[in-house]
Each structure stands twice: as structure tokens, then as C-alpha cells.
Amino acid sequence: MPELPEVETVRGGLAPVLEGQRLARVEARRPDLRFPLPPNFVQLLTGATIQRLERRAKYLMARLDREDTLVMHLGMSGRFEISHPQGESRPGNFHYAPDPNPKHAHIVFETEAGVRVTYYDPRRFGYMALLNTATLHLHPWFAGLGPEPLGEAFDAAHLKAAFAGRKQGPKTLLLDQRIVAGLGNIYVCEALNRARISPFKPAGGIAAKRLPPLVAAIKDVLGEAIAAGGSTLRDFAQADGALGYFQHRFRTYDREGQPCRNAGCTGVIDRKVQAGRSTFFCPVCQK
């Protein structure tokens, strides 16, 4: 499933062609994705202007000039493709790939500027909803979310309070969206390795002085992944259709049996299944 950097990369790719644009035509080629589309989905969106495109956790949110916000989740294999009437003329540094299999093209948004944004989802685990903007924060998808890991509210004091007295490992808690929003398996593994903290050590026993470096590692690894365009795991591609490159710089994830890349460490990356997910870590330097 795409993690925060992948979703932020998609947001950055869509924003230049959607923000401030009026939707001249909307087409829903099926009545549902993972969940049924809202009633009158096409009618409610047609003619609306997207004021800005935001991200909260792993959700894309298109704020409309009406009372609603279009909320989109990519699921396992959801992706957007952008096409222009002028063909090879493309804004920014995005290079749009040819359309994938048309049978997986489920939703089409066309702006008055003539840009067509198509949502493809072979597995149909993604979903879309129109939610009232004023009460969006109260919706079950958002009400219990913790702070954004790249925001100021996510700091060592927040982690200290979240970890206090907890017997679960820090990886388990960092994946809890109520503690911090948007983190996933890949980048938690990476951050814990950089901070040299065991994913299995009871979080309540981690010394307070180790929490600022962990917060910094989380912010750094996410920032680097966003700058690099996210990972290329599973079916993910950027909004422009190009694959990201951060996976080539993973220190731990999917590197079982390879040397740890932390300075001065002679350990070898190991893998254990934790809560049904692969945890990659260095048993030597992560204590």
C-alpha cells in the first residue's frame, strides 16, 4: 500500500493541473470502487472548482468551492494518469506515461483547461467519497488520527507521552495511526534503523534522550523519500506515471542478509515477521 511519501508525491503531481481548475466533465465508469461511490457523485462534482489539493495521512483531499471535499484513497494499486490536449507539452518536470489498461480506468476528471486526469485501479481497493468540509475532521476516517509526522506537533514530547508505560515495540506503536498519521511499514523500519532503536524493545523502556533522534530520523527519511518520488514497491507509480527511486537507497527494508549501512556497524540485516508484516532490522546496532 502506498505510504505517506508516495501519496505526497501523487499530490505534488496532481496539484499543478487540478488546483484552481473547474471540472468540466466527470465520468464514473462503474458505480463503486472498494466502496460504492456517493449518490450523484458525477453531478455533484461536475462544475465544481478544486480550490486546493491536500494530503492528510494517506488520504488525498480536493477542497471544492462548494460545501464538500473530495476524499481519495489509493488503496493497493490506485494511480492517476494525466493527459494534455497539447500532447508533449507538460508542466514542470513531469513526463506522462502512456495510459495503462483501459479496463482499469474507473474515474475520469476533465478540467476546463482540457487536462484529463484518470484514476486507474486494477484491484479496486481504493475509494472516493464526498464529505462535508466543515465536519471533515469528525468523520471516522479522520477523527482519531494522530499528528502528521512532518508537522510541528510530532515531536519527542508527543512520542514520550505515547510510549509511556507501553510494552509494545516502537514499530507497532509508530504504525498506529492514532499516534502518528501516515507512517507505514517501510519508513518505520528505515527510521528505527537510523535511530539505532530495536523495533521489538518495549517502547516504555526507551530512554527519553533517544526520542529526539528518532523523531529526526522519521522526518529525515520521509523528506528524502518525498524528494526522491517515493518507493517503487508493488504497483505504485507517481502521478506522472514514472516510478520513484527511493527504494534504491533503503538501508534496511528488503535487505535481509546484507550488511547494515550504519557507520561503524558490522551487523547484517535480519528479518522477522511482526504483527503479520516483515520487520527488517540490524540485531547488532539496533538496541
C-alpha positions as CSV (number, residue, x, y, z in Angstrom):
1,M,0.0,0.0,0.0
2,P,1.4,3.4,-0.8
3,E,2.7,5.2,2.2
4,L,2.9,8.9,3.1
5,P,5.7,9.8,0.7
6,E,4.0,8.1,-2.3
7,V,0.7,9.9,-1.6
8,E,2.5,13.2,-1.2
9,T,4.3,12.6,-4.5
10,V,0.9,12.0,-6.2
11,R,-0.5,15.1,-4.6
12,G,2.5,17.1,-5.9
13,G,2.0,15.7,-9.4
14,L,-1.7,16.5,-9.5
15,A,-1.7,19.9,-7.8
16,P,-0.4,21.9,-10.8
17,V,-3.1,20.6,-13.1
18,L,-6.0,20.5,-10.7
19,E,-5.7,23.3,-8.2
20,G,-7.8,26.3,-9.2
21,Q,-9.4,24.4,-12.0
22,R,-13.1,23.8,-12.7
23,L,-14.2,20.3,-13.5
24,A,-15.9,20.5,-16.8
25,R,-16.7,16.8,-17.1
26,V,-16.6,13.9,-14.6
27,E,-17.2,10.3,-15.7
28,A,-17.7,7.3,-13.4
29,R,-17.3,4.1,-15.4
30,R,-18.5,1.9,-12.6
31,P,-20.7,2.6,-9.5
32,D,-18.2,1.5,-7.0
33,L,-14.5,1.1,-6.1
34,R,-13.8,-0.6,-2.8
35,F,-17.0,1.1,-1.6
36,P,-19.9,2.4,-3.6
37,L,-19.4,5.9,-4.9
38,P,-21.5,8.6,-3.3
39,P,-25.0,9.2,-4.7
40,N,-24.9,11.8,-7.5
41,F,-21.1,11.6,-7.5
42,V,-20.8,12.8,-11.1
43,Q,-23.5,15.5,-10.8
44,L,-22.0,16.9,-7.6
45,L,-18.5,17.2,-9.0
46,T,-19.3,18.5,-12.4
47,G,-18.8,22.2,-12.5
48,A,-17.0,22.3,-9.1
49,T,-13.7,24.1,-8.8
50,I,-10.9,22.4,-6.9
51,Q,-9.5,25.2,-4.7
52,R,-6.6,23.2,-3.4
53,L,-5.3,19.7,-3.1
54,E,-4.1,18.5,0.3
55,R,-3.0,15.3,2.0
56,R,-3.9,14.0,5.4
57,A,-2.2,10.8,6.5
58,K,-2.6,8.6,3.3
59,Y,-5.7,10.4,2.0
60,L,-5.8,12.9,-0.9
61,M,-8.3,15.7,-0.3
62,A,-9.5,18.0,-3.0
63,R,-11.1,21.1,-1.4
64,L,-14.0,22.2,-3.5
65,D,-15.7,25.6,-3.9
66,R,-18.8,24.0,-2.6
67,E,-19.6,22.5,0.8
68,D,-17.8,19.3,0.1
69,T,-14.3,17.9,-0.1
70,L,-13.4,15.0,-2.5
71,V,-11.5,12.5,-0.4
72,M,-9.5,9.8,-2.3
73,H,-7.5,6.8,-1.0
74,L,-5.3,4.9,-3.4
75,G,-5.7,1.5,-1.8
76,M,-3.2,-1.1,-3.0
77,S,-3.0,-0.3,-6.7
78,G,-4.7,3.0,-7.4
79,R,-2.9,5.5,-9.6
80,F,-3.6,8.6,-11.6
81,E,-2.6,9.4,-15.2
82,I,-2.6,12.9,-16.6
83,S,-3.0,13.7,-20.3
84,H,-2.9,17.1,-22.1
85,P,-4.6,18.1,-25.3
86,Q,-1.3,19.5,-26.5
87,G,0.4,16.2,-26.3
88,E,4.1,16.5,-25.3
89,S,3.7,19.9,-23.7
90,R,3.9,19.2,-20.0
91,P,4.1,21.4,-16.9
92,G,7.1,21.1,-14.5
93,N,9.3,18.1,-14.7
94,F,6.6,15.5,-15.1
95,H,6.7,13.1,-18.0
96,Y,3.4,11.3,-18.5
97,A,3.4,7.7,-19.4
98,P,1.0,6.1,-21.9
99,D,-2.4,5.1,-20.5
100,P,-2.4,1.6,-18.8
101,N,-5.0,-1.0,-19.5
102,P,-8.3,0.9,-20.2
103,K,-10.4,-1.7,-18.5
104,H,-9.0,-0.4,-15.2
105,A,-9.8,3.2,-15.9
106,H,-12.7,3.8,-13.4
107,I,-13.0,7.6,-12.9
108,V,-12.2,10.4,-15.3
109,F,-11.9,14.1,-14.3
110,E,-11.6,16.7,-17.1
111,T,-10.9,20.3,-16.4
112,E,-12.0,23.4,-18.4
113,A,-8.3,23.7,-19.4
114,G,-8.6,20.4,-21.3
115,V,-6.5,18.3,-18.9
116,R,-7.8,14.8,-18.3
117,V,-7.0,13.0,-15.0
118,T,-7.9,9.3,-15.0
119,Y,-8.0,7.1,-11.9
120,Y,-6.9,3.5,-12.6
121,D,-7.2,0.8,-10.0
122,P,-6.8,-2.9,-11.1
123,R,-7.6,-4.3,-7.7
124,R,-10.2,-1.7,-6.8
125,F,-9.0,-1.3,-3.1
126,G,-9.0,2.4,-3.5
127,Y,-12.1,4.5,-2.7
128,M,-13.5,8.0,-3.0
129,A,-16.1,10.0,-1.0
130,L,-17.6,13.4,-0.9
131,L,-17.5,14.7,2.7
132,N,-18.8,17.9,4.2
133,T,-15.8,20.2,4.6
134,A,-16.9,21.8,7.8
135,T,-17.2,18.4,9.6
136,L,-14.5,16.6,7.8
137,H,-12.3,16.3,10.9
138,L,-15.2,14.5,12.7
139,H,-15.5,11.7,10.1
140,P,-14.4,8.3,11.3
141,W,-11.6,8.3,8.8
142,F,-10.0,11.4,10.3
143,A,-11.4,11.9,13.9
144,G,-8.8,9.6,15.6
145,L,-5.7,10.4,13.5
146,G,-2.6,11.5,15.3
147,P,-0.4,14.4,14.2
148,E,1.4,14.5,10.8
149,P,4.9,13.2,11.2
150,L,6.3,16.1,9.2
151,G,4.4,18.7,11.3
152,E,5.5,20.6,14.4
153,A,3.1,18.7,16.7
154,F,5.0,15.5,16.1
155,D,8.0,15.8,18.5
156,A,9.8,14.0,21.2
157,A,7.3,15.1,23.9
158,H,4.5,13.6,21.8
159,L,6.4,10.3,21.5
160,K,7.3,10.2,25.2
161,A,3.6,10.5,26.1
162,A,2.6,7.9,23.5
163,F,5.3,5.4,24.6
164,A,4.9,5.9,28.4
165,G,4.2,2.5,30.1
166,R,3.7,0.7,26.8
167,K,5.0,-2.9,26.4
168,Q,4.6,-3.0,22.6
169,G,7.7,-2.3,20.5
170,P,8.1,1.1,18.9
171,K,7.4,-0.2,15.5
172,T,4.0,-1.4,16.4
173,L,3.1,2.0,18.0
174,L,4.5,4.1,15.2
175,L,2.3,2.2,12.8
176,D,-0.7,3.1,14.9
177,Q,-2.4,5.9,13.0
178,R,-3.8,7.3,16.3
179,I,-0.3,8.0,17.5
180,V,1.1,9.4,14.2
181,A,-0.7,9.7,10.9
182,G,0.6,8.3,7.6
183,L,3.5,6.2,8.7
184,G,3.8,2.7,7.1
185,N,6.0,-0.4,7.4
186,I,8.7,0.7,5.0
187,Y,9.6,4.0,6.6
188,V,9.2,2.9,10.2
189,C,11.8,0.2,9.5
190,E,14.1,2.8,8.0
191,A,13.7,5.3,10.7
192,L,14.3,2.9,13.6
193,N,17.4,1.6,11.9
194,R,18.8,5.2,11.5
195,A,18.0,5.9,15.2
196,R,19.5,2.5,16.1
197,I,16.5,1.5,18.1
198,S,15.2,-2.0,18.2
199,P,11.7,-2.5,16.8
200,F,11.0,-5.0,19.5
201,K,12.2,-3.2,22.6
202,P,9.2,-2.2,24.9
203,A,8.5,1.4,23.9
204,G,8.0,2.4,27.5
205,G,11.6,1.5,28.3
206,I,13.2,3.7,25.6
207,A,15.2,6.4,27.2
208,A,13.8,9.9,26.7
209,K,17.2,11.1,25.3
210,R,16.7,8.6,22.4
211,L,13.4,10.1,21.3
212,P,14.6,13.3,19.6
213,P,16.9,11.4,17.3
214,L,14.0,9.0,16.4
215,V,11.8,11.9,15.6
216,A,14.5,13.4,13.5
217,A,15.1,10.1,11.7
218,I,11.4,9.8,10.9
219,K,11.3,13.3,9.4
220,D,14.5,12.8,7.5
221,V,13.6,9.5,5.9
222,L,10.1,10.8,4.9
223,G,11.6,14.0,3.5
224,E,14.2,12.1,1.5
225,A,11.6,9.7,0.1
226,I,9.3,12.6,-0.9
227,A,12.2,14.3,-2.7
228,A,13.0,11.1,-4.5
229,G,9.5,10.4,-5.5
230,G,8.6,7.6,-3.0
231,S,9.3,3.9,-3.4
232,T,8.5,1.6,-6.3
233,L,7.1,-1.2,-4.3
234,R,4.0,-3.1,-5.6
235,D,2.1,-1.2,-8.3
236,F,2.9,2.3,-7.2
237,A,3.8,5.0,-9.7
238,Q,3.9,8.7,-9.4
239,A,1.0,10.8,-10.8
240,D,3.0,11.3,-13.9
241,G,3.3,7.5,-14.4
242,A,7.1,7.4,-13.7
243,L,8.4,5.2,-10.9
244,G,10.1,6.6,-7.9
245,Y,13.7,5.8,-6.8
246,F,13.9,5.8,-3.1
247,Q,13.9,2.0,-2.8
248,H,17.5,2.1,-4.2
249,R,18.6,3.9,-1.0
250,F,16.8,1.7,1.6
251,R,19.1,0.9,4.5
252,T,17.1,-2.0,5.9
253,Y,13.9,-2.6,4.1
254,D,14.1,-5.7,1.8
255,R,17.8,-6.0,2.5
256,E,17.8,-9.3,4.6
257,G,21.3,-10.8,4.7
258,Q,23.1,-7.7,3.5
259,P,25.5,-5.5,5.6
260,C,24.0,-2.8,7.8
261,R,24.8,0.6,6.4
262,N,25.0,2.4,9.7
263,A,28.5,3.9,10.3
264,G,30.8,1.6,12.3
265,C,28.3,-1.2,12.4
266,T,29.4,-4.7,11.4
267,G,25.9,-6.3,11.6
268,V,23.8,-7.9,8.9
269,I,20.2,-7.0,8.3
270,D,17.7,-9.6,9.6
271,R,14.0,-10.1,9.0
272,K,11.3,-11.1,11.4
273,V,7.5,-11.2,11.0
274,Q,5.9,-8.8,13.4
275,A,2.1,-8.5,13.5
276,G,1.9,-10.1,10.1
277,R,4.4,-7.7,8.5
278,S,8.1,-8.1,7.7
279,T,10.3,-6.2,10.0
280,F,13.8,-5.5,8.7
281,F,16.4,-4.5,11.3
282,C,20.0,-4.8,12.4
283,P,20.4,-7.0,15.5
284,V,23.8,-5.5,16.2
285,C,23.3,-1.8,16.4
286,Q,19.6,-1.5,17.0
287,K,19.2,-1.9,20.8
